[in-house]
Amino acid sequence: MTDRPVREGSVPPATPADPSRRGFLGAGAGAMAAALAVPAIITACRAPEKAAGPMAPSQSRGRPIRVGVIGCGGRGGGAAIDALRASPDTRIVALGDAFRERVDATADGLAKAGEGRADVPAASRFWGFDAYRKVLATDCDLVILATAPGFRPTHYAAAIEAGKHVFFEKPVAVDPSGVRTVLEASARAAERKLCVATGTQRRHERCYLEAMRLVREGAIGRPVAARCYWNQGGLWHKDPDPALSEIENQVRNWLYFTWLSGDHVVEQHVHNIDVVNWAFGDAHPVRCVATGGRQARTQPVFGAINDHFAIDFEYPGDRFAASMCRQQDGTDGRVEEIISGTEGTLLTSSGRAEIRGRVTWKFAGPNPNPYVQEHVDLQDAVRGNAPYLNEGRRIAESTMTAIMGRMAAYTGKDLAWDAALADPMDLVPKDPKPGPGVKESVAIPGQAAPTPA
């Protein structure tokens, strides 16, 4: 139930810069507390704009919003800071994680950085695999769900049942069963008018929003094909701690277990896949064929996940997308999306958007920090200052797109959307607790089932 830095900021220096809200926390809980204590450093490390002063809030004002954080790794701590930056009327009131040291480190860091708005008392700090229930039992209005992805469907469904608004990190599931849970909970959220925003910050980034507006207006003609990439070097890993149980060590090293991360095509590359779905009118693919493997990361500490994938997605209307991702040291980095239309091409990456063809255009305006903007948009909706917001179904479909690609690569089978979504695969233990871990094996397409059913 902890989430550690993985996203854009973890791309090695040789990779094109892609600003992050998590990269500055890569050294662990101690580094997190230190970084949270220096807001200017946080801004400089992850904002695509010039660093603002400490705790520069937006104009999102209104009734106070009380926030609980479930998942106190780098992502949870970063999201808590972003929520505080979104409005001076926001408070952090509860924290929960599988590990006590993460809760305490996050509480200490937030207390230093929060200007009196994030002093979480001991009675509102919870740890253990059931910590999420205790956070949801507090009087928070909104919860940040930032655990390892495998836990997110359960936590999301529980949050909606508890009547909480949700900031939901991506990806939102690791298997079709989890995606179905998210779709059902998102429908319940709509019925109850509970607002939901997700960690697909490109959907809130001004350069992307302006580019997609132009695409909708016909600037590249009809979008017919796409390419998307997240190629980079390796990431952090954790050696086993002999004082912890096997499952706790898996949670600490969650990137490398499909039941926790979904593999990097789901955990990380979902950002780019989501942009392709967006460009195609928020459509999802109808089928895919994929390949992938494990060449550079073969040691036991890297679990059983792949280190590279390539996927060919087929979309309605005779459209397609080529998707590629890898995490291999010493390789060239590339993180971007390319959308080809009948009259031009759109190129996007964090902080950049450009159109070539019949229309020539390059984004040149101010580009406010999208990691904060997504919290501004959510909080404005919660306060009634903006229309109702629910991104749950959209991110569930983008997550399922990435899961379908992984399933096709692991098995060597061409997959149709309906069959993949209906698959009974359920990788996550129903009642996780300290003890034995989940057994996974390396995928051998056509020969072996890579993960437990």
N, C-alpha and C positions, 0 to 999 in steps of 0.2 A: 504493500500500500504506500509506496513512496515513489516519487518521480524525480529523476535526476537529469542534468543538462544533456540534451541530445540534438536540439534543433539547429537552426542555421549557424549559430555562433560557434558550434563545434567543428565547422568546416575548417580544415587546416589552412594556414596562411597562403599556400599556393593556389587554393580554390578562390574563385571570385567572391568577394565579400557579400554576405547575405545577413543583415543585422539580426541579432538575436536577443530574446529576453531571458535566455537560459545559459548562454555560453559563459557568462561571467561567474557562474557558480560551479564550474567543473571540478574544483579542487575539494569539494565536500562540504560538510556542515560548518566547519570552522571558517572556510572561505565565504560561505553563504552569509554567516553572521557579520563578517567584516564588510562584505560588499553591501549588504543591506544597510549597514551603518553609514555608508557614504553614498547618498543618492546621486550625487553628481557623477560618480564613477559608473553607476548603473546606467545612467542616461547615455554617457559617452560610449559605453560598450555596445549598446543595442539599438539606439535610436537612429533612423535614417536621416534625421535632421540634426541641426546643431544642438549640443547639449543645453537643456534648459537648466535653470537653477533648481535647487533642492525642492522637491514636492510641489512642482508647479501644477496646480489643478486646472481643469478645464472650466468652462462656464456651466457645466452640468450642476444645477443647484436644485434644492427642494428638500423634501423630508429626508431625515437621516436614513441610511441603509446600513443595516448590521450584517456583516459578512462572516461566515464560517469557512474555514479552509480545511479541506479533506485531502491530505497528501502534502507533506511538508518537506519534500525535496526541493531541488532547484526550481522546478516549474511552479510548485505551489507558492514558494516564497516570492518568486518573480511576479506571479499573477496577483498576489496580495499587494505588492508595491504598486502594480499597475492600477489595481482597483482604487487604491488610496489616491493615486495621481489623477484619476478620472474625476474626482469631485471632493471638495473640502467637507462635504456632508456624509462621507462614508467612514465607517468604523470597522476594524477587524475585532471580532468578539469571541471567537472560538477556533481552536486548532486541533487537528487529529491526524495521526499517522500510525503505521505499524510499529515504529521505533521511537522510544521516548527521547533519545538524544536528538532526533530530528525535530521533534516538537519543541524541545527546549531551545535548540539553536535558532529555530525560526522565530520563536517568541522573543528571544533576546535581540535578534537582528531587527525585528519589526518594532520593538520598543524603542530602539535607538533611532530608527529612521522615520517612525510614524508620527512624530510631533504630537504625541498625546492621543492619537487616534488608533493606536494598535497595541495598547498595553493589555495583554491577555492574562488574566489572573490564573493561578495554578488550578483553580476549580473548573476552569474552562479549557484545560489542556488534557487531551485524551490520547492514549496509545493502545496498540493491540490491533488485531484484525477486525475487531468490532468497533473501533474508534469512530467510524463514520456514523454509526447509529447514535452515538453519544453527542456528536456535533449536531446532528439533525434534531436531537431532542432539546437543543437550546432555543433561545428566542431569536436566532438569526433570521433575517429576511431572505438572504441569498447565500448560496454556497458555491465555492470554487471546487470543482472536482479535478484533482491533479494527481491522482494515484497512477500506478502503472496501468496501462490501458485495459488489461484483462479484468480489472475490478470495476471499471467505469459503468458498464451496463447495470450491474446490481446497485451501485451507489446512485446512479441517475434515477432509476425506477423508485428507489427509496426516497430520494429527495423530492420527486414530484408527489409521491404519496404523502409526504410530510408537509406539502404545501409551500415548498421553497422555490424561489427563482434560482436559475442555475447558470453559472459560467462553466462550460463543459470543455475540457481540453480534448484535442484531437490526438489520435484517432479515438473513436468512441466505442470500439469493440475489437475483438481479435478473431471472431468466428461468426458464422451465420446466425447461430443461436443468439449471440449478444446483439447483433444488428437488429434482429426481430424484436428483442426486448426494448431497444432504443426507439424503434419505430412506434411500438405500442405506447411507451411512456411519453413520447413526443405528442402523440395524439391526445393523451390524457392532459398533458400540459396545455394544449390548445383549448381543450374544453374548460379548463380551470383558469385560463388567462394567465398562466405562469410563464414568465419570459425566459427564453433560453438563448444564450449566445455561445458560440464555440470558438476554439482556438485557431480558426482559419483566418489569420490576421490579414491575409491578402484581400479578403472580402471587405475589409474595412480600411484598406490603404488607398489613399486618394489617387495615386497614379494608376492602380488597377481599376478603380471605379470609373475613372475618366476614360480609360482605354475601353472598358467593356461597354460604356455608354456609346462610344463611337462605333464599336462593332455592331451594336443593336441598331444603330442608325444607318448601317450599310457601308461603313468606311472600307471594309475589306471584301465587300460582296457577301456571298453566302459562305460561312465557315464550313470547310469540307474535310480538313485534315489537321492533325496536330502532332507535335513532338514535345515531349517533356522529359526533363532530366533532374536527377539529384545524384550526381557523382562526386564522391569525396574520399578522403582517407578514413582511417579507422577512428574509433571513439574510445572512451574510457572503458575500463572493466574493473571488477572487484574480485580479488582472490577470496576464497572461502574463509570465513571467520569460524574457528573451531568452537567458539563459545555459543554459536547459533545453530539452530536446526537446519536441515537441508532446505526446507521450503523458505525459511527466512533468508538463507544465503541466496536462493534463487531470486527472491524479491529484491535484495540488495543489488544483484547483478542482472536486473530484469530485462535489459536490452536483448539478451542472448537466449531468451526462452520464448517460443512462439505463444505459449499460453499467457504470457505476461505482456509482450510487446506486439505480437502479430507478425514479427520479423520486420526488418527495416523498410521494406516496401510499403508496409502498412503504417508503421510508427512515424516515418519521416517523409517518404515519397508521396503520401496522401495529400500533402500540400499542393504539389504540382498536378496530380490527378484531379484534385478538386477544381483547379483553374480550368482544366480542359473540359470537365463537365459543365462548368459555368459558361465557357465560351460557346459550347454547343447548346445553349439555352437551358441549362440545368437538366440536361438529359443524362442518363446513365447508359453504359454500353449494353448491347444485347448478347455479346459473346466475346470470348478472348482465347488466344493461344499464347503460351509463354514458355520461357526457359529460364534457367538460373542455376546457381551452384555455389560451391564452397571451395575456394582455392587458396585464399590468403589467410583466412582465420580458421584453422583446423584444431587448435588446442582445446582441451576440455573447458577452459574458462570461458570460451566463446559459445558454449552450449551446442545447439544443433542447427542454428539458423544459417541461411545463405549469406554470402557476402556480395552477390550480384544477381540482378534480375533483368530480363528484357521481355516486354509484353506487347502484343499487338491486340488492341481493343477495336471491336467493330461496333459502331453506333448506328442508330436508326437513320434512314435516309442515305444509305451508301456512304457514310463517313467513317473515318478510322483515326486512331491515335497510336503512335509508337511511343512507348514508355521505357525508360532505362534508369536504373539506379545501381550504384555500387558503393561499398565502403572498403576500399583497399588502399593501404598506404603506398605512396610512391606513384599514384596514378593522377592523371589530370582531373581537376575539379570542374564541374559544370552544374549550375542550379538555375534553370530557366524553363520557360514555356514558349513555344512557337506555334501560333495558330495561323494556318493558311486558308485563305478564302479565294473565291473566284476572281477577285479584283485586287488582292493585296495580301499582306502578311503582317501579323501582330507579333511583336517580341516583348516578353515581360520577364522581369525578375524583381526581387525586392528593391524598391527605390527607383525602378526604371520601367518605362513603357515607350514603345516606338512602333509606328505604322509605316510600312513601305508599300508602294504600289500606286494605284490611281490617286489615293490620298497620301500625302506625306505629312507626318506628324510625330513630334517627340514631346513627351511630358517634360515641362520645365517649371511647373509651379511649386509652391511649398508642399511638402509631403509630411504632414504631422505623424508622429510615432503611432503606427497602426496597432501596436501592442497595448497602448493606452486607449486608443480610439475605440477598440472593440468593447472595452469596459465603459467608456463614455456612452456608446450607443445602447448598451444593455441597461445601464443605470438610468438613462433618459427614458427608456421604455418602461422600466419598473416604476419610475416616478410619475408616469403619465405625461411626460414632456415630449414624447415621440410616439409614433404608432406602435402597436403591439409587435413584439419581435419573438420569433421562434425559428431557430436555425437547425432544430433537431433532425427533421427528416432529411434535409439537404446533406448534412454531414454524415448521417447514417448511410446514405446512398454512395457518397464518395468513399467512405470507409469500406463499404461492401465492394466497391469497384476494385480497391486495392487488395482486399481479401480474395476476391475472385482471381486476380492475377497471381497471387501467391499460391492458391490452390491449384491453378493450372500448371504453374512451374513445378511445384512439389510432386504432382502426380504424372505430369506429361500428357494430360488429357485436355482436349479442347472443352471449354465450359460455356454453357448458356446461362444467362443471368437468372432466369427463373429457377433452374435446377440448382445453381449455386446458392441462391438465397434460401431455398427450401431445404438445403442440406442439413441433416441433424447434428453436424459437428458441434460439439460443446466442449471446449478445452479446459475450462476453468473450474476448479473444485467448488462445490456448492457452499461448503462451510469451511473455508481455509483456516488452519490453526497451526501453531508450531509443531513440526514433525517431519515425516518423509516428504520429499519433493515430488513434483510431477515428472514422470519419466518421458523423455522425448528422444527420438532417434533422427539421424540425418536423413533427409529426403533422398530417395533413390528413385527417380521417375520410372514408372512402369514396373517396379520391383517390390517396393516396400511402402507401407503406410508410415508417414513421417511423424505423426503425432497421435496421441490417444484419441479415440472417438468419444 
